[in-house]
Amino acid sequence: MRAAELHRLARILREIALDATGNAGADNVNAGELAVLEDVARHPRSMIRDITERTGLAQSLVSRIVHAFAAADALT
């Protein structure tokens, strides 16, 4: 299995875990947001392209997530 396939599999498994643990309500976090936040926590000061490579998410999605969390002062 290639690294990109493993990242996609990890994303699918995170989605399943979120569904199974009742991630619902106004404060729910989708799998993409969770993947980005986990990656940033493990790799502070990463560039968007690095987060994209590690998570397997589209660059545009990673960029939107990072900018949204930065605007909400959740990331600096």
C-alpha positions in Angstrom: 0.0 0.0 0.0 1.3 3.5 -0.9 1.4 6.3 1.6 -1.5 8.2 -0.1 -3.7 5.1 0.1 -2.8 4.7 3.8 -3.8 8.3 4.5 -7.1 7.8 2.7 -7.7 4.7 4.7 -6.9 6.6 7.9 -9.4 9.3 6.9 -12.1 6.7 6.3 -11.4 5.1 9.7 -11.6 8.5 11.4 -15.0 9.1 9.8 -16.2 5.7 11.0 -14.9 6.5 14.5 -16.6 9.9 14.6 -19.9 8.3 13.5 -19.5 5.6 16.2 -18.7 8.0 19.0 -21.7 10.2 18.4 -19.9 13.3 17.1 -23.2 15.3 16.7 -24.6 18.6 17.7 -23.6 22.2 17.1 -20.0 21.6 18.0 -19.4 18.6 15.8 -16.1 18.3 13.9 -16.0 16.6 10.5 -13.4 14.1 9.6 -11.4 16.6 7.5 -11.2 19.1 10.2 -10.2 16.5 12.7 -7.5 15.2 10.4 -6.1 18.7 9.9 -6.2 19.5 13.6 -4.5 16.2 14.5 -1.8 16.8 11.9 -1.2 20.4 13.1 -1.0 19.2 16.7 1.6 16.6 15.7 3.5 18.9 13.3 3.3 22.5 14.4 4.1 25.3 11.9 3.6 23.0 9.0 2.9 24.4 5.5 -0.4 23.7 3.8 1.3 21.4 1.3 2.8 19.3 4.0 -0.5 18.9 5.8 -2.1 18.0 2.5 0.5 15.3 1.8 0.2 13.8 5.3 -3.6 13.8 5.5 -4.4 12.9 1.9 -6.9 15.7 1.7 -7.2 18.2 -1.2 -5.1 21.3 -0.9 -8.1 23.5 -1.2 -9.9 21.8 1.7 -6.9 21.9 3.9 -6.4 25.6 3.1 -10.1 26.4 3.9 -9.9 24.4 7.2 -6.7 26.1 8.4 -7.9 29.6 7.5 -11.3 29.0 9.2 -9.6 27.8 12.4 -7.1 30.6 12.3 -9.9 33.2 11.8 -11.6 31.7 14.9 -8.3 32.0 16.8 -8.2 28.2 17.2 -4.8 28.1 15.3 -2.1 30.7 15.2 
